[in-house]
């Protein structure tokens, strides 16, 4: 219907990368600022919590700046799949969540990263 809008594909992918990167960095930062408390709340060891936080921050930075964008997006997908697995099978939380946040958030992040992976992050990247 609006073929002229396809000329803005790379800008759209850049904005998507920035948004996903900011979300992932803030999540990772929450793991890193108090890993002891966070590890207890997610039911993982402190070292795993620190690893996940660092991976989220680095993946988010990779997405924002376009550095190894596909690898960063794939890494974030793996982290979100792990979070979904924990919510669905360990905590028995539904899609929307009853008493806690559901796993719809992780699914949206996964699908956004699928777009980033399949477009190779668009043209506006620092390093492919």
C-alpha positions in Angstrom: 0.0 0.0 0.0 2.9 2.4 0.8 5.9 1.1 -1.1 7.8 4.3 -0.5 8.0 3.4 3.2 10.3 0.5 2.4 13.1 3.1 1.9 13.0 3.6 5.7 13.6 -0.1 6.5 17.1 0.5 7.8 16.0 3.3 10.0 13.2 1.1 11.4 15.6 -1.7 12.2 18.0 0.8 13.9 15.2 2.1 16.1 14.2 -1.5 16.9 17.8 -2.4 17.8 18.0 0.6 20.1 14.7 -0.1 21.8 15.6 -3.8 22.4 19.1 -2.9 23.5 17.8 -0.5 26.1 15.4 -3.0 27.4 18.0 -5.8 27.6 20.6 -3.5 29.2 18.2 -2.4 32.0 17.4 -6.0 32.7 21.0 -7.0 32.8 21.9 -4.0 35.0 19.3 -5.2 37.5 21.1 -8.5 37.7 24.5 -6.8 38.2 23.7 -4.0 40.7 22.7 -6.5 43.4 23.5 -10.0 42.2 23.0 -11.6 45.7 19.4 -10.4 46.0 18.7 -11.0 42.3 20.1 -14.5 42.4 17.7 -15.4 45.2 14.7 -13.9 43.4 15.3 -15.8 40.1 16.5 -19.0 41.8 20.0 -19.1 40.4 23.5 -18.9 41.8 25.2 -15.6 42.2 27.8 -16.4 39.5 25.1 -17.4 37.0 23.2 -14.2 37.8 26.3 -12.1 37.2 27.0 -14.0 33.9 23.4 -13.4 32.7 23.6 -9.7 33.7 26.9 -9.2 31.9 25.6 -11.1 28.8 22.5 -9.0 28.7 24.4 -5.7 29.0 27.0 -6.7 26.3 24.3 -8.1 24.0 22.3 -4.9 24.4 25.3 -2.7 23.7 26.0 -4.9 20.6 22.5 -4.3 19.4 22.5 -0.6 20.0 25.9 0.1 18.3 25.6 -2.6 15.7 28.6 -4.6 16.7 28.3 -8.3 15.8 24.6 -7.6 15.7 23.4 -11.1 14.6 25.4 -12.7 17.4 24.2 -10.2 19.9 20.6 -10.8 18.9 21.0 -14.6 19.0 22.5 -14.4 22.4 19.6 -12.3 23.7 17.2 -14.9 22.1 18.9 -17.6 24.1 18.7 -15.7 27.3 15.0 -14.9 26.7 14.3 -18.6 25.9 15.9 -19.5 29.2 13.7 -17.0 31.0 10.6 -18.3 29.3 11.6 -21.9 30.3 12.0 -20.8 33.9 8.6 -19.0 34.0 6.7 -21.8 32.2 8.1 -25.0 33.6 9.7 -24.0 37.0 7.4 -21.2 38.2 4.2 -22.3 36.2 3.5 -18.7 35.2 1.0 -18.2 32.3 1.3 -16.1 29.2 0.0 -13.0 30.8 0.9 -14.0 34.4 -1.5 -14.2 37.3 0.5 -13.0 40.3 3.7 -12.2 38.4 4.8 -11.0 35.0 3.9 -13.5 32.3 6.2 -14.7 29.5 4.7 -12.4 26.8 7.5 -9.9 27.4 10.2 -12.5 26.6 8.3 -13.7 23.6 8.2 -10.1 22.2 11.9 -9.6 22.8 12.6 -12.9 21.0 10.5 -12.0 17.9 12.1 -8.5 17.8 15.5 -10.2 17.8 14.4 -12.5 15.0 13.8 -9.4 12.8 17.2 -8.1 13.8 18.9 -11.5 13.0 17.2 -11.9 9.6 17.9 -8.3 8.5 21.5 -8.5 9.8 20.8 -5.4 11.9 20.2 -3.2 8.8 22.8 -0.9 7.1 23.4 1.3 10.2 25.9 -0.9 12.0 29.5 -0.4 13.1 30.7 -4.0 12.6 28.9 -6.9 10.9 
